[in-house]
Every structure is written in C-alpha cells, then in structure tokens.
Amino acid sequence: MTQLGFIRAGILAAIATVVSASTANAQFEGTYEVAVKKQEEKKSSRLSLADWLTQKQRNRAMDLWLAKNSTSSHYEFFLEARGVNYGETNGEANATPENHNVYGGAFAAYAGVAGLKGGYDLDSEKRSNWAASLNLRLFGRAIQDTHINLEYGLRGTTLKEDTDSEFFQNQFGGVSINLYLAKSFGLEGIYQRLLPVESDRHRTMEGEDSKAGVFIDFSLLRVFGYWRHEYLHFKGGDQPSGSEFRQGFGGGLRLYF
C-alpha cells in the first residue's frame, strides 16, 4: 500500500471513530432522558403515607358535606302560629313606647332545596302584613335541621286609619338560619331587607325586619320564643318624613309534616 493509501485509511478510521462516539453519546443521552422521565412518572404516582392521610381527610370532608346537604325527605311542610308583644317608637331617645300585640301564622312547602313560604300578621294598630317568598336552601338537608336559607319575595303592608288606609307592596330579600346545639334544641334567626316602594298615596317606605330566638323540638312539634325588631322609614307624599321602630318578645308553635 502506498503512502497515500495509508493516509486515506487513517482519515476514514478517524471519521468512523468520531461517528461511533457521537452515536454512542446520543444513545446515552436518550437512555438518560428516558430513565429520568420514568423516575418523574414514578415519583408523581408514588403512594406515600402522607398522601394517603391527605386523601383520607379530603374524602371524609366530602362525605360530611354530602351527608349534611343531601335531602332526607324530598317533600316537607310546616304550619306556624305566633304572637308578639312589642313597643313602638319613632326612634327618639326620650320617646315613650306604645305597647301593641300582633298575631299571625305562616305556611311553607319544600321540594328538595327549593320552597315556597307565606305568612300573615294582624296587630292591635289595625295594621296588617302578608308575605310570600321563594326560598332556596344553601346548606342543610331538611328544614327541621341545621340549615341556611335565602329568601326573596313580596310583602304587602296595609296601614289603616279611621276613614282611609294606605297600601305598600315591597320586594324583600333575606336569609334565615337554624342551628341545632343539641338533638332537640337550637337557635334560629331571620333577617329581611325591604326594598323601597311607593304607596297609592305617593309615599315611599323601606326598612328591615329581623328575628332571633331559641326553640325546642318535641318530635313533629316545635315550641319557640324570639325577639323581633322592625324598622320602617317613610318619606314623600303629603306627610313629613319619619321612622317607626317596633321591638319586643314573642313566641309560637310550629308543626312539621
């Protein structure tokens, strides 16, 4: 073999060595990437004691939420009779309250988490109220259980005078809460906001109505007592602007079926 042949053979051998080394390095890098990827997959899917405890706690919270919000009875109803004795003032510090009594009742019907409620009150001022609302239960599995309800509806108020009367029909929104402290004893509260509306005498009325009390259940029968506060504000029309505050204690009976 000539000298030129030896040179060509050397060049070819060097090229072959470089190509072989590059191929081996590429294969090594590819194998390394595959191995790393497998390790990451194993790590992400690996079950540890900490993960198991976290998942167990999450499942327990979900089960508790479902138990508390699943409806035990699809259809529910109640009838209510109530009365309250209250004092009325115009809000001034030195005002002497006028004592009055109010008696009324209510009825509600629920299908699952949605329900309808209606009520009527008549007091010794010859003032009458009726209310009708659509209720939505956000939390709780029954109306005779710990629950939170949203309310939206209409309230009609008739103010009777000696020779004439004035009528208002307010939209209102509210929330009602029942909280059982024991199996048959608990607390309840209601808040309603009356939106402004104009009467047939072109006078505007708005206000708030709230109740807070305690109750005891005897199977289907509930005995309850509560404190009630009502605030009404009037303006416009042919009379001066003014406010009315009524607050007092009352009680009643409610029958669930």
C-alpha positions in Angstrom: 0.0 0.0 0.0 1.3 3.4 -0.9 1.8 6.3 1.5 -1.3 8.0 0.0 -3.4 4.9 0.8 -2.2 4.8 4.4 -3.3 8.5 4.8 -6.8 7.8 3.3 -7.2 4.8 5.6 -6.3 6.9 8.6 -8.7 9.6 7.7 -11.5 7.1 7.3 -10.7 5.4 10.6 -10.8 8.8 12.4 -14.2 9.7 10.8 -15.6 6.3 11.8 -14.3 6.8 15.4 -16.0 10.2 15.6 -19.3 9.0 14.2 -19.3 6.0 16.5 -18.6 8.2 19.6 -21.3 10.6 18.6 -23.8 7.8 18.1 -22.9 6.3 21.5 -23.2 9.7 23.2 -26.6 10.3 21.6 -27.7 6.8 22.7 -26.5 7.5 26.2 -28.3 10.9 26.4 -31.5 9.3 25.0 -31.3 6.5 27.6 -30.7 9.0 30.4 -33.7 11.1 29.4 -35.9 8.0 29.3 -34.7 7.0 32.7 -35.3 10.4 34.2 -38.8 10.6 32.7 -39.6 7.2 34.2 -38.4 8.4 37.6 -40.6 11.5 37.4 -43.6 9.4 36.5 -42.9 7.0 39.4 -42.5 10.0 41.8 -45.8 11.6 40.7 -47.7 8.3 41.0 -46.0 7.1 44.2 -48.3 6.5 47.1 -46.9 7.7 50.4 -48.4 7.7 53.9 -48.7 11.5 53.9 -50.6 11.3 50.6 -52.9 8.6 51.9 -53.7 10.6 55.1 -54.4 13.7 53.0 -56.7 11.8 50.6 -58.5 10.2 53.6 -59.1 13.6 55.2 -60.4 15.0 51.8 -62.7 12.1 51.4 -64.0 12.5 54.9 -64.8 16.2 54.3 -66.6 15.3 51.1 -68.6 12.6 52.8 -69.5 15.0 55.6 -70.6 17.7 53.1 -72.8 15.2 51.2 -74.3 13.9 54.4 -75.2 17.4 55.6 -76.6 18.6 52.2 -78.4 15.5 51.0 -82.2 15.8 51.4 -83.5 13.2 53.8 -87.1 13.9 52.7 -88.0 15.2 49.3 -91.2 17.0 50.3 -91.5 18.9 53.6 -94.2 21.2 55.1 -94.8 23.2 58.2 -97.6 25.2 59.8 -96.9 28.0 62.3 -98.9 30.1 64.8 -97.2 33.0 66.6 -97.7 36.2 68.6 -95.5 39.0 69.9 -95.9 41.9 72.2 -93.9 45.0 71.2 -93.3 48.6 71.9 -93.4 51.2 69.1 -91.4 54.5 69.0 -90.2 57.0 66.4 -86.6 56.4 67.3 -86.1 59.4 69.5 -84.2 58.8 72.8 -86.9 60.1 75.1 -89.8 58.6 73.2 -92.3 56.6 75.3 -93.0 53.2 73.5 -96.7 52.5 72.6 -97.5 48.9 73.5 -99.2 46.6 70.9 -99.8 43.0 70.2 -99.5 41.2 66.9 -100.8 37.7 66.0 -100.1 35.7 62.8 -99.3 32.5 61.1 -97.2 31.0 58.3 -97.1 28.0 56.0 -94.2 26.6 54.0 -93.8 23.8 51.4 -90.5 22.5 50.2 -89.5 20.1 47.4 -85.8 19.3 47.9 -83.8 22.5 48.4 -86.5 24.9 47.0 -89.6 26.0 48.8 -92.5 28.5 49.0 -93.4 30.3 52.2 -96.4 32.5 53.0 -97.5 34.4 56.2 -100.0 36.8 57.6 -99.9 39.2 60.6 -102.5 41.4 62.2 -101.8 43.7 65.1 -103.8 45.9 67.5 -102.8 49.0 65.5 -105.2 47.7 62.8 -102.1 47.2 60.7 -101.8 44.1 58.6 -99.0 42.4 56.7 -98.8 39.5 54.3 -95.7 38.0 52.8 -94.9 35.4 50.1 -91.4 34.2 49.2 -89.4 31.8 47.2 -86.7 30.1 49.4 -83.5 28.3 48.4 -81.7 26.1 51.0 -77.9 26.7 50.6 -76.9 24.3 53.4 -78.6 21.6 55.3 -80.7 18.5 54.3 -84.1 19.5 55.8 -86.0 22.5 57.1 -86.1 20.8 60.6 -82.3 20.5 60.7 -79.3 22.9 60.8 -79.7 24.9 57.6 -79.2 28.3 55.8 -81.9 29.6 53.5 -82.0 32.5 51.1 -85.4 34.2 50.7 -86.8 36.6 48.0 -90.4 37.7 47.8 -93.1 40.3 48.3 -94.6 41.8 51.4 -97.8 43.7 51.5 -98.5 46.2 54.3 -101.8 48.0 54.9 -101.8 50.9 57.3 -105.4 51.5 58.4 -106.7 54.9 59.6 -110.1 56.0 60.9 -111.5 56.7 57.4 -108.9 55.6 55.0 -105.9 53.2 54.5 -102.6 53.1 52.8 -101.1 50.1 51.0 -97.5 49.2 50.3 -96.1 46.2 48.4 -92.3 45.8 49.0 -90.0 43.4 47.4 -87.7 41.9 50.0 -84.6 39.7 50.3 -83.4 37.9 53.3 -81.7 35.0 55.0 -82.8 32.5 57.6 -80.6 30.3 59.8 -81.3 27.3 62.0 -78.5 26.0 64.2 -79.1 22.9 66.4 -77.0 23.0 69.6 -78.4 19.6 70.6 -80.7 17.0 69.0 -83.8 18.9 70.0 -82.6 22.4 71.0 -81.2 25.2 68.9 -81.1 28.8 67.8 -82.8 30.5 64.8 -82.6 33.8 63.2 -84.2 35.7 60.2 -83.2 38.9 58.5 -85.2 40.6 55.8 -84.5 43.8 53.9 -87.5 45.7 52.5 -86.7 47.5 49.3 -88.2 51.0 48.7 -91.7 51.2 47.2 -94.2 53.9 46.7 -97.8 53.6 48.0 -101.1 54.6 46.5 -100.6 58.0 48.3 -97.2 58.5 46.7 -95.3 57.9 49.9 -92.2 55.7 49.9 -91.5 53.1 52.5 -88.4 50.9 53.1 -87.0 49.1 56.1 -85.7 46.0 57.9 -87.2 43.1 59.8 -85.2 40.7 62.0 -85.9 38.0 64.5 -83.6 35.9 66.8 -84.7 33.2 69.2 -84.5 29.7 70.6 -86.5 26.6 70.0 -87.2 23.1 71.4 -88.5 20.3 69.3 -90.9 17.6 70.5 -90.9 15.3 67.6 -93.2 17.0 65.0 -93.9 20.0 67.2 -91.6 22.9 67.8 -92.0 25.5 70.6 -90.1 28.7 70.0 -89.5 32.1 71.5 -87.9 35.1 69.8 -87.1 38.7 69.9 -88.2 40.8 67.0 -87.0 44.2 65.7 -88.6 46.1 62.8 -87.6 49.4 61.3 -89.6 51.3 58.7 -88.8 54.7 57.1 -91.3 56.8 55.3 -90.8 59.8 53.1 -92.6 61.8 50.4 -96.3 62.2 49.9 -98.4 64.7 51.8 -96.9 63.8 55.2 -93.5 64.6 56.8 -90.7 62.0 56.6 -90.4 59.8 59.7 -89.4 56.4 61.0 -91.1 53.7 63.1 -89.3 51.3 65.4 -91.0 48.2 66.8 -89.3 45.7 69.0 -90.5 43.1 71.5 -90.7 39.4 72.5 -93.0 36.7 71.3 -93.4 33.0 70.8 -95.3 30.4 68.9 -95.8 26.8 67.8 -94.7 25.1 64.5 -95.9 21.8 63.2 -93.7 19.8 60.8 -95.0 17.1 58.5 
